[in-house]
Amino acid sequence: MRPEDAQLLEELYRAHFHALVVHAYRYLDDWNEATLAAQEAFHIACEKIDVLRASANPIGWLKETTRNVCRNLWKTRQRQLQLLVSLDDLPENEQPARALEAEADYADTFTSVLSPEEYRLLKRIVLDGDTYLELAQELGISMWACRKRVQRATEKLRKRYDRSKE
Amino acid sequence: MVRGDSPCHTEYPQLLRLETQKLEELLTSLDGTEEEGFAEALEAALLQRKAESLSDIDQSWDILQKEFLTEEGVGQRLFDGEDHSHASRLRPRWRRTVRRALLAAAAVLAVFAGIIAADAAGLELFSRLGHWTQSTFSFSAPTEPVASIDAALQETLQQLRMDGLSGAAFLLDGYQLRDISQVHSDTYARICFFYSDSQGNSYNFRAAVHSEPAQPATLYEKDGAGVEIYETNGKRYYLFSNLGRNVAAWSDGACELSLSGDLDWNTIKGLLDQLG
């Protein structure tokens, strides 16, 4: 990034980051997720710095980007949640074999598809509402690595679900 | 930092007297139909209140550098989807179930121009007239105070067969009722049913009542395009769009009602026709 772009980004960040967190909170009702969404908006701004610089209203641009991050966050969570719920709703004979116990819960159902760590990651993100950043810091991995692991786990579940519907 | 000329200081100073939790409740209870200036004032008031408890800006900047702006993150997005889209407006309050919030008496006062000359012949006498400008729409204020906002809201919901909270009267094939939100104060009550499908399309039905005469319950934002008046079954509906979402608004006297979302006009009119 050019020095002048880096300077613009930092100035905007220091002046408006908290305002964007509050803006994201309006849509997410969660301060941790709102903070993450505002960070992601600046991540996008960094990659689209030329668009941001050319914008007549950089603050408006950042706000709109934040809104779209919020929308994408919510849609991603909904898709993951629907996948979990859909799998849990499968008829008993279509569920993974280890889920037959009456007391079976999500963990029992999904650990035949996922490794225990994958299940734990997905549960923390989808059901417990933790953020990638929180989880990554806890696990000592990068946020992007954490995101990839969750993505992989989701994909496994999706394939399992698709197979069960064939 | 919130400046002294921000809207929470100049236009809605009463917001600064609310507790932080009330500000949070109010902000997250907005459903996108309020005046944007009010939303901005709320955000500014909350920002001022939370300034000290939000994350340290130096630490946040450091996290951005170390976690987001890394080689691994180049070209990546934390959540799938477009960075920018003008296709639809976000609807706040996605995830919460019923929540009570203090209503800002602030609910917005504006000067309306363009009052339509209404011909009420053949229409219900209790309907109130719609008023609109280039960017807002509202109903004329009720002339009589509402004796009981709860009773008025309940009566309206019963007439629409929505009192069982199943939301069935407005449920379209392929959609599910996702959320019901309620806002209640001494002078205002509102209930909103949120529907969505598996593709992320959504719409909502909302009913609101204000007990004070001369105070409209809702100020709707709208695009610059005009307002279509649609009459069916002796009722008058006002149709307009706002940021890509279509809105039908009507009044049954005490209550103001609306249906809005990612629905085309034929679908909306079909639903209105069924109301009888």
Contacts between the chains, C-beta under 8 A, distances in Angstrom:
chain1	res1	chain2	res2	distance
A	10	B	61	7.1
A	13	B	57	7.8
A	13	B	60	7.9
A	13	B	61	6.0
A	13	B	64	7.0
A	14	B	57	5.8
A	14	B	61	7.1
A	17	B	57	6.3
A	17	B	60	6.0
A	17	B	61	7.8
A	18	B	47	6.1
A	18	B	50	7.7
A	18	B	51	6.9
A	18	B	54	5.0
A	18	B	57	7.1
A	19	B	43	7.0
A	19	B	47	5.6
A	21	B	54	6.0
A	21	B	55	7.8
A	22	B	27	7.7
A	22	B	43	4.9
A	22	B	46	5.3
A	22	B	47	4.7
A	22	B	50	6.8
A	23	B	43	5.9
A	25	B	24	7.4
A	25	B	27	6.8
A	25	B	28	7.1
A	25	B	46	7.5
A	26	B	27	5.0
A	26	B	28	6.2
A	26	B	30	6.6
A	26	B	39	7.1
A	26	B	42	7.9
A	26	B	43	6.6
A	26	B	92	5.3
A	27	B	90	5.5
A	27	B	92	5.0
A	27	B	94	7.1
A	28	B	94	7.8
A	28	B	95	7.9
A	29	B	28	4.5
A	29	B	93	7.0
A	29	B	94	7.8
A	29	B	95	6.2
A	29	B	96	6.0
A	31	B	54	7.9
A	35	B	54	7.8
A	35	B	55	6.1
A	35	B	60	7.4
A	36	B	78	7.2
A	39	B	60	7.1
A	39	B	63	6.7
A	39	B	64	5.6
A	39	B	67	7.8
A	39	B	68	5.7
A	40	B	68	7.0
A	40	B	77	7.4
A	40	B	78	4.9
A	40	B	79	7.4
A	42	B	64	5.7
A	42	B	68	7.3
A	43	B	64	7.0
A	43	B	68	4.1
A	43	B	69	6.4
A	43	B	73	6.7
A	43	B	78	7.8
A	44	B	77	7.4
A	44	B	83	5.2
A	46	B	68	7.8
A	46	B	69	5.7
A	47	B	74	7.4
A	47	B	75	7.3
A	48	B	83	7.1
A	64	B	84	6.3
A	65	B	83	6.1
A	65	B	84	6.6
A	67	B	90	5.2
A	68	B	81	6.9
A	68	B	82	6.4
A	68	B	83	5.9
A	68	B	84	5.9
A	68	B	85	6.0
A	69	B	78	7.5
A	69	B	79	6.5
A	69	B	83	8.0
A	70	B	90	6.4
A	71	B	81	6.6
A	71	B	85	7.8
A	71	B	90	5.4
A	72	B	77	7.3
A	72	B	79	3.8
A	72	B	80	6.2
A	72	B	81	3.3
A	72	B	82	7.6
A	73	B	78	7.4
A	73	B	79	4.6
A	74	B	94	5.4
A	74	B	95	7.6
A	75	B	79	7.4
A	75	B	80	7.5
A	75	B	81	6.1
A	75	B	200	5.3
A	76	B	79	4.4
A	76	B	80	5.7
A	76	B	81	7.5
A	78	B	200	7.4
A	82	B	198	6.9
A	132	B	78	6.3
A	133	B	63	7.3
A	133	B	67	6.2
A	136	B	67	7.3
A	142	B	67	6.9
A	142	B	70	6.7
A	142	B	72	5.9
A	143	B	67	4.6
A	143	B	68	7.2
A	143	B	73	7.6
A	143	B	78	7.8
A	144	B	70	6.9
A	144	B	72	4.4
A	144	B	73	5.0
A	144	B	76	5.8
A	145	B	72	7.2
A	147	B	76	7.5
A	147	B	78	6.1
